[in-house]
Each structure stands twice: as structure tokens, then as C-alpha cells.
Amino acid sequence: MKQIKKDNESAFESIKHVNEYGIEFWYARELMKTLDYSKWSNFAGVIDKAKIACKLSNNNIDDHFADVGKTIKMPKGATKTIDDYELTRYACYLIAQNGDPRKETIALAQTYFAVQTRKQEITEQEYEMLSEDDKRLYQRKLTKKGNYSLNRAALNAGVKNLDRFHNAGYKGLYNGETADDIAKRKKLRYREDILDNMGEDELIANLFRINQTKQKLIRDDIHGERDANQVHYNVGKKVRETIKELGGTMPEELPTPSKSLKELEKENKKIDAKKRLK
């Protein structure tokens, strides 16, 4: 049983993908095979149940079940479009919870995704015990996830130029500054990520901007690049006004940490490597 569990955990890890934002996801078609489902029609029913559970938990379905239909080649040069989804770890957990309980792979998936999902969470008490650098790393992870969801909402709203869209949000929050302006003020190297060079408070301000913009795009059913950009600017500006009303420090006045998160991650990897050698 231990060997079966180990083999199945490896199977779930082997089909895991990581996008350009560092966000993990699984393709539904690949997960279907790993969970021993032979027919998509049967597995699609499980996905539908998982979507309902997601909605009842007050989570946005599109954030966890991203529709990514694929075109496949058929005999004699024909093509066919098939359904598929990019699934978050939480979506995989819900699918496992709603799968056929008679399948051993389902039971193993329930355990695997439940444990792994919990590892991604952190309580308020645990957060307060983190070092300042670890708080930065945690908030940066949240902004990556947030930007991934925001990009999807923006593309669905008709945004084609994501750089311009994100700059609209930065302009609102940073009193007219674009991402390049922020990078120059922080004296960063060419193409160095500005979010990797923010402290905890600045990351939290940006995370609030990101989440509120995504929600407004979806809630108000925004369509058109111009309107989406304006929404992002307005939300950024509103977050700035709120910080000012509360007597907080403007984001451009917050100090830039001495080390980027990329540097901290490299240092942590070296430390972990030394520990493993001992």
C-alpha cells in the first residue's frame, strides 16, 4: 500500500505544470487518466460536481477551472476541438472529493491534494511568526496567483495589451508612475521584476489592487480594452486614496528592500542544499 501511495503521488506530481507566473496547474485530460477514468463524459460529470462545490464555497469557478479547449488532429487531415481545463490544486482536490469512491486512485488523490492544499495555506498566527523576508515571499506568492487570475479576467474582457493594462493599475496606485518608472525609481536592473523588489506593505497594497480589479471586471461584466484599462486605473487610484485617508505611507515612499526576492530564494536554496549534505 505504501508503494502504491508513493507511485500515485509521483503520478500527480509528474503531470503538474507551472506557468510563466510560477503558478501550478493540472490539465483535466491528464488528471482523468491518472484517476483511472477512461471516458471524458464520465469525468466531465465529476468536474461539474466539483464546480458546484467550488461555487458553494464562495470561490470563483473561473479562477480554479480555466477552460482551455484544444484542437486535435484527426484522420485524413481533419481536426476536432475537445474540452479541457487548467485546474488549480484546489480544483483537483474538489474533483477528487466528488470522484468515484470505489477507485483506489480517488482515495489517494483526496489525501494527496488535501495535504498539498493545506501546505499552501497559512494561519494568521503562523504568518505573524514569519520573518520579514518570509512575509515578503508569502505575499509575493499571493500576488503571482492574483495576477494570473487578473490576466484571465482581463483577457476575457477583451484586453490584448496586458502591459498597458497593468500600467493603468500602477498609474492609479503610484500617482502616474508606470512599471518602468517604478523600476527606475527603485534603481533596478533591466527587466528586473518590480514586485520582487517590494516590501510586505507595498506588496499587500498591490495585492488589494489586483484582487479588487479582477472582481470588478467580472462583477460589472466589463467588455473592451479601453474600459478594462480604465477600471484598473480607477481601482488603483481608489486604493491610493484609501491609503491616504487612513494616514498610511504612499507606495512610492515605501523603502525598497536591500535584497530582491530572487536573491532571497537563491540563498534559501543554498541553505537547504547544505542541510541535505549534512
Order of alpha helices (4+ residues) and beta strands (2+ residues): alpha-beta-beta-alpha-alpha-alpha-beta-beta-beta-beta-alpha-alpha-alpha-alpha-alpha-alpha-alpha-alpha-alpha
